[in-house]
Amino acid sequence: MEEKTIFPREEHSDILFQKILKDPWACEKLQATFCDFLFCNDEFDHPLSPREFSKALFESYKNRDLSAFLMGICQNTIFDLLRNSFLIPYRFNADGKQNPIIMTDENGLLLPEYDNPFYKKEYSTFQKIYHDLESDRNLFLAQAYRYSHDYGSNHMNIEQKILEITTGVLLIRELPDTVKLKETEAEAYAAVWDIMITLEKELPMAYVFYGQDTLVEHNKKYDELGIFLPNSHFLKHLEKHIEKAEAIIYAQK
């Protein structure tokens, strides 16, 4: 039977799933996240009616599309569950919505639209670290959010649902190109999975972002990896956390 999904970027994901299954820590994270969202089902804004639930069940069975059914019972696709378990990256600007939102320029200066008292404390901390680090290239003050997906009010359109927004520090680094190899997004996630899981085990609750051909330097496109360290978890000893992330990316010891 042909592989089908309402999210084409989830296709050819077997290699990614096998990596997760081989790591007991990753399996525990995924199970915990699924249970958290499943048992919070009474908080959903637009629960499915019995008929819509049954239709989602039968359609997902017929099309082998687990994500379609998961949105009906826990408002997450399979990849949402993986992201919110911190087992795969978030896509840069997924669904056409800016995420993360970069608040400083390439010189570490606050962009005019964010130059207000609300961000003064965060920017002051960022600015000190920015100038103290040996390498401040592609380091930004930013906002990022976690999200899932849901059926819209008419249960037809698929919408992004924001779960949490936070301010922190974003590191962006280029990676080898996967587009030329004609890899799907799921296959590209598998290629960076080892780096991602090392980051999550060493820096729990860090957001990892990934983009295929999204970084442009000197008129050339690169895949890029972003590590976002929320202030809520990493503000204390932030400089050391940044250095640890850098060491993992470049496999330094």
N, C-alpha and C positions, 0 to 999 in steps of 0.2 A: 504493500500500500504506500502511495506517495506521502512523504512527510509534509504536513500542512500545519500552519499556525497563523493566528491573527497578527503575530509579530514576526515577520520574516527574518529579522536579525537574530532570532533565537534558533534558526535552523542549523543543522549540523553541529549540535551541541554535545554529542556523545563523548568526545574527548575531554570536554570540560567536566561533564558529570563524573567521568571515571577518576579524574584527579581529586574531586571532592570526596568520592566514595573511599578513596584510599587513605584519607586523613580523618581519623576519629574526631579530632578537634573540630574540623569543618562540619562533620555530620551532626555533632551536638549543637553547634551554632544554628544550623539550618532547622533542626527540629524545634529548638526553643523559639525561634522567630515565627515559624508556622503556628505553633500553639498560642503564642502571644496574640497574633492577629486573629486567629480562629475564635478564641474565647472572648475577644472584644467585639464580637459580631453585633451585639445589641447597640453599639454606638454608631453604626453606619447610617449615613444620611439617606441613602436610597437602597434599602434592602430589596432583593428580588421577590416578586410574588411567587406563589407555588408553581404557577404555570411557567413563569420565566425561569425559575430555578430548574424545573424539569426539562425545559427546552435547552438550557445551557448544558445540562448534564448529557442529554442525548446528542446534541450537536458536537460536544467535545469528544464523546465516545466515537461518533461516526467519523469525525475528522482527525481523531487522535490529537486533539488540541487541549492539553491540560491547562494552559494558561487561561483559555476562555472560561473554563469551569472554575478555576481558582479565584478569578475575579468575582464570581458569583457567591462564593462561600467565605472568602476572607479578604476581598478587595486587593489582591496582589496577584500578578502573573508569577510564573515560576522564576523569572529573572528578577522581579521585584523582591521576592523572598530571598534570593541569593544576594542581591545588593544590600538589603536591610539586615542581612546576617553578616555583612562585610566579607563576603566570599567572592564577589566579582566587582569590577569597577562600576562606577556611575559613568554614563556617557557624557562627554562635554556637550552642553546645550541640547540635552535630549528633548525630543518632541518639539523642537523649535523654540524652547524657552531657555533664556540665559541662565546657566548654572555651571560653574560658579560665577558670581558677579565680582569682577576684579575692580578694586577701589583705588589702586595706586598705579602710577605709570612705571616705565622701565627704569626710572631713576629713584624709585621709592617715594615719590611725592604724591600726596593725596590728590585725587582727581577733584575738580571744582564741585561737582554735584554731591560729593561726600564730605566737603569741608564744612562741617558743622559740629557743635558741641557734643552731639550724640555719640560721635565716633572718636572723640578727643582722647580718651583713655586708651582705646585699642590702638589708635595710630601712634600715640606716644611710645607704647611698648614696642610696636612693630619697628618704628624708626630707630630706636636704640639697637635692636637686634640686627636690623638691616645694615647698619654701619659697622657693627662689631664682627659680623661674619666675614670670613676670608673670601667667600664666593657669594655675592648677592645677585648674581645673574638669574633672571626669571624667578624672582621671589616677590610675592605680592601680598598685600593685605586684601582680604576677600571675604565675601559672604557665600555660603553654600547651603543647600537644603537637601534633605532626604525626601524621597517621594515613593508613591506606589501608583497603581492605575485603577480606575473604576469605570463602570458604565455611567454615562451621563444621565441627566434627568429623564430622558426618553428611553433609556436602556438600549440605545442604538450606538451612539458615539462613545469612543473610548477617551477618557480624560485623565490627565495627570493630577494626582492629589498630593499636595505638599504636607509632609508629616512634621518637619522640624527645620527651622532656619537658624543658622548660627554664624558668628563672625570668627575669623581666624587667619592663619597664614597659609598661603598656597605656594608650593614649589612646582615648577613645570620643567620637565626634561624630555628631550627627544628620544625616540626609540626607532629601531629598524622598521622599514616599511613592510606592512602586511598586505596592502591593497594590490601591489604588483603580483603577489602570490595568489590573488583571487580568494583570499580567506574570508569567511563570513565573520561577523562580529563575535559570534560565540567561539569560533576557532581562534580569533585574535585574543580573546580573553584567556583562553587556555594557554596561549603562548606567554602571557605575562602573569600567569597564575602563581608561579613560584615566588616571584617578586612580591606580588600582592599579599600572599599569605604570610610571608616573612615580615612584611610591614605591619600587618594586623596583629601578629603574635607579639611583636616588639613594641608596637604603638597602638594598642587597642582603641577603637573608636575613631581612628583616622579615616577620612574619606579618601578613597583612591578614585581618580577620574582617568578615563582613557578615551583617546580619539584616534580614528584612522585618517591619516592625511590631513589633520586639522592644524598642525603647526607649520607656519610658513616662515622660513629664514633664507635670505639671499635668493629669493624667487624659487626656492625648492620646498616641496612639501614633505613633512615627516609625520609619522605617528608620534603621539605625545602622551606622557604619563603625568598626571597631576596628583600631588599629595597634599591634602588639605588637613591642617591640624586645628580643630576647633579650640577657641580660647577656653571654653567651658571645661575641657579636659587637659589641655596642654599649656595653658598660660604660665603655670609655674614651671621653671626650668625649660622654657620654650626653646632657648638657644641649643640646649643639649638634645632636645627632641628633633630639631631641624638637622643637627649634625648626624644623629642616628639615622634619620631618613635618607640623607645623602649617602651615608656609608652603605646602606642596604642597596640603594639604586645602583651604585657603582661597584658593589661587591667588595668594599674595602673592609679590612679587619683592624 
